[in-house]
Structures are given as C-alpha cells and as structure tokens.
Amino acid sequence: MQISVTRMGSKFLPDPSRVIARFFYISNERSINIIRNVLAMSDSEVSITLSQVLRGYSRRHRNISMIFEKHFNKLAFLFDELGIKPGKVNQSRKALIGSYFTLEYSIEAAAFFNPSVVEDPDQSELGLDEKRVIFSFRATGEGHISSIVFRSAIIDKNNNLIIEPVGKMLAEAERIKRHIYNKKSFIRKLDEMHDFDNKISPVFVLEKLGDRFTYGELKKAVEETRKTHQLSPNKELIINQMMWLALSHYEIEFSLDSAISERVIFPISDTEKNGIEDARFVKFTEENGEVIYYATYTAYDGMSILPKLLATKDFYHFKGLPIHGELAQNKGMALFPRKIKGKYAILCRIDGVNNYIAYSDNINVWREAKLIQKPKYPWELVQVGNCGSPIETEEGWLVITHGVGPMREYVLGASLYELDNPEKEIGRLKTPLLAPNNEEREGYVPNVIYSCGSIIHNKNLIIPYGMSDCASTCASINLNELLNELKKSK
C-alpha cells in the first residue's frame, strides 16, 4: 500500500534582517579610550551623535536605549581607572557609551532548520477542527552559532498551514536569573553524576562557601582553591563537574509584549556558548494532569557537546536544567510525552549508531539504556536515530526516525512500539517515509532532511523538517495509512 505524503508547500526561510542587539567588547585599553573620548564630547556632540544612532536603530529593536544602558552598566569595572563614578554620567552619555559596545547579530543569516512542533497552550479563538501550534527552529548565524527561535501557525481543518505574521523586533530574554544552590543538594547532585571517584569529597572547594551560594561565588572559591592547592587529576575533574553543574541551571523570562516569533533563546551558559542545537519540544502531561513543555537539546561549547533540558509552561518563562548520569552524552535525546509505569522515558542514541530507550525516576538523571533498534535496511546502514518525541496513538507509540545511507543521505523513516512496553517494536517501514527531492537536497549540507518533532491533526501526521541544513518546510501524511503499513511491516 502506498502511504500518502503531501508536501504542504509552506517554507520557512532564513531572513538576515532578523537581528538582536548583543554586547560587544574589545579590550580594556581600547574600551577605556572609547569611554574617555565620549566623556570628552560636548553636550551638543553627544545629543547629535545619539540622535543619529537612535534614528538608525530604534525601529530595528524594542527599547534600544534600554539595551544601551544595560551594556553601559557592564562596563562599570573600567571606571575606577578613569576616576569617575558611573552613576555620575548622565543618561545621554550612558546611552551613547553603551551604543559603542553594542553590535547587531543576525540570528538566522546562515540557516533556519531542524524544526519541532507542539500544540500552543492557547487554543482560543479558533474555528472548527483548527489547531494553533508553535514551531521551534535551530537558527544559525555568523560563526555558526545556533539559537532557538519560534513561529506560530494555525493548521486548519483541511491541514492547510496558516503562518501567523512574523515580528521584526527580536529580543533575548528580558531577565536572566542564575540559580542559587543549596550546598547539601548540590553535593547530592554531584554524587548523582557518578563521573568521578566518590572517595574524594568536593568539600575541599565548598567549605569556602555558605549553605547557599551562586555560580559567581563558586567560581571565586574555585579560583582561590587553584591558587592555594596542588590539585590531583581527580580533584580537577570534580571541579570541572561542579562548574558544569552550576552553569547548567538558569531561568529566563521574555517580555509579555513580545510575539513568540520575536523570542530568541540565545546561548547563555559557557557550556552552550557555541550553540544551542536541535531542540526537541514535547507537550508533557504529568500524572496529575499538569502540562509542561520540555525540550531536550544539545549544548555545544566549541569543543564538546552535552544534552540539556528546557522547561516551560507558557513559552515566556523557561528553566534551563542539566541532564546527567551515564547517558548524558551524544545527541538526540527525545522525551516521551508522559510517564510509563511511573517512570520518565526517553529515546537516545548513546553510541551514535543505534536507538535506545531509558527510564528514570528523575528527569535530570539517566543511567541505563536498552537497545531497541539497529540499522537494518540499505538506506539506514550508517546510523538510525529519532526525529523527535514518540507520538501516542491507539495502535502504539509512533516514532519518526532518520536513517543515514549511501552518500550520507538523510531520510525519514517510521517505527511503531507497544504502548505498555515501548521496548517492543510492532513494525518498521522497509522503505523511507520521506527522502529529499531535487529541491530539498541542495543546501549547506546536501542530501539531508531532518526533523525534531511532529504532531497529529485531523487524522494526519504533520512533520516539519529541515532541508539540507538551510531552510525548513512541512509534510502531511495520512495517519491511518501509515499505522496500517507499520502493523503489517514486521
């Protein structure tokens, strides 16, 4: 039986005009000279120069003058050398100085790909059989730095995709809150990580801190310890684990007057400074009925990758959380949308080749995994992996997969697993569900289609997918046809 696959036509293309204003720092000496020169300007020169800057950029950024002042405040440590208190500088000069330490970053100038999709928390003001959804994307700009961005759309009763107007006044989170740690729970979390010799206690650093501490206080204690102690390799490993754990927790909050297409989750901690990659969002329902949206993603610091977790209920306020344990490695963790037999469940690919499943009592700690799928068919012999969280259907857990075959071509496949025992495969497509066509195979990384999450609407499976690591589009697949084919494919 032929499975009906309809390419929906809508395309999400990179737009270099979408920019955020970021802090720009040169060096202490050059920065001091810039500040000194602005302070030497006459009031008239300051007024004219600032007016020119505001005229050029106020329509490109929401409250650009506030951004300038925020960037000015980051320079406070330089004013001692100038013999001036920052508070004595008037607002116009603060804003002008801040503008010299601000640059625009085009978040999606290079690529806009690897999407996932979830149901929007707000389903009001919709027509019959319509659904409002939120797409997430990996947006990549200069230096190949990736961030998470969003689009809002409505899928109508005929599975037409109506993309809501895209806002231009992009913004990073309005507030970033670092986590305050309790010493006892911090030590317990370190023990959970099991990546070092537990005979060595982390107290040799933490004894310098109070019962509650911040990342900054921990960093200072580590610096002091390195100055006063000759540290063994095991102790250095503990310190590295402590710093990673402390960096992994944060909270961000976006302004209520920002459209979802204007919210940008740009790398925040050092562990992700070179990119936030391939977020797999899922609408997770707790056993008490509470809904939380989680996203597993890959943090990249330029040298190594780490899986991490985002949590939100409203897409305004997000918590960044660590994932640790023996399985905290490689890419492609995808959380099931509910617990299974009282435990969290996750798909992962710990060896880079095969698909595994893992269970845990703690959503942040993953220890043991069971192999559930190996490459089998010619189009997937290099590797198989998931393309987002499993989708619950009456027939079983539907998992969209990716397979890599000859010429490193990425295609999409599908598998079906038992609801009560998702380790048991019911069926698996023998041929690709979707492969790149002539248009989709051209791009930054040729011959690749890839998805990070799909959704069911009106008995159709809607799959958003990236095209050759360049742009994105969507396909619609008849769900009953797909499930029937899977059930007879064993």
HELIX and SHEET records of a PDB file:
HELIX    1   1 ASN A   28  LEU A   39  1                                  12    
HELIX    2   2 ASP A   43  TYR A   57  1                                  15    
HELIX    3   3 ILE A   64  ASN A   73  1                                  10    
HELIX    4   4 ALA A   76  LEU A   78  5                                   3    
HELIX    5   5 PHE A   79  LEU A   82  1                                   4    
HELIX    6   6 PRO A   86  LYS A   88  5                                   3    
HELIX    7   7 GLN A   91  TYR A  100  1                                  10    
HELIX    8   8 GLU A  142  HIS A  144  5                                   3    
HELIX    9   9 LYS A  183  MET A  193  1                                  11    
HELIX   10  10 VAL A  203  LEU A  206  1                                   4    
HELIX   11  11 TYR A  215  THR A  228  1                                  14    
HELIX   12  12 PRO A  233  SER A  248  1                                  16    
HELIX   13  13 ILE A  260  GLU A  262  5                                   3    
HELIX   14  14 ASP A  270  GLU A  272  5                                   3    
HELIX   15  15 PRO A  378  GLU A  380  5                                   3    
HELIX   16  16 PRO A  406  ARG A  408  5                                   3    
HELIX   17  17 LEU A  479  LYS A  487  1                                   9    
SHEET    1   A 4 VAL A   5  PHE A  12  0                                        
SHEET    2   A 4 ALA A 471  ASN A 478 -1                                        
SHEET    3   A 4 ASN A 460  MET A 467 -1                                        
SHEET    4   A 4 ILE A 449  TYR A 450 -1                                        
SHEET    1   B 4 VAL A   5  PHE A  12  0                                        
SHEET    2   B 4 ALA A 471  ASN A 478 -1                                        
SHEET    3   B 4 ASN A 460  MET A 467 -1                                        
SHEET    4   B 4 ILE A 455  HIS A 457 -1                                        
SHEET    1   C 2 VAL A  19  PHE A  23  0                                        
SHEET    2   C 2 THR A 102  SER A 106 -1                                        
SHEET    1   D 4 ALA A 111  GLU A 119  0                                        
SHEET    2   D 4 LYS A 131  THR A 140 -1                                        
SHEET    3   D 4 SER A 146  ILE A 155 -1                                        
SHEET    4   D 4 LEU A 161  ILE A 163 -1                                        
SHEET    1   E 6 ARG A 175  ARG A 178  0                                        
SHEET    2   E 6 TYR A 250  GLU A 253 -1                                        
SHEET    3   E 6 HIS A 317  PRO A 322 -1                                        
SHEET    4   E 6 ILE A 305  THR A 312 -1                                        
SHEET    5   E 6 VAL A 291  TYR A 300 -1                                        
SHEET    6   E 6 ILE A 276  THR A 285 -1                                        
SHEET    1   F 2 TYR A 181  ASN A 182  0                                        
SHEET    2   F 2 ARG A 212  PHE A 213 -1                                        
SHEET    1   G 4 ALA A 334  LEU A 335  0                                        
SHEET    2   G 4 TYR A 344  CYS A 348 -1                                        
SHEET    3   G 4 ASN A 355  SER A 360 -1                                        
SHEET    4   G 4 ALA A 369  GLN A 373 -1                                        
SHEET    1   H 3 GLN A 383  ASN A 386  0                                        
SHEET    2   H 3 GLY A 396  VAL A 404 -1                                        
SHEET    3   H 3 ILE A 391  THR A 393 -1                                        
SHEET    1   I 4 GLN A 383  ASN A 386  0                                        
SHEET    2   I 4 GLY A 396  VAL A 404 -1                                        
SHEET    3   I 4 TYR A 410  TYR A 417 -1                                        
SHEET    4   I 4 GLU A 425  ARG A 428 -1                                        
END                                                                             
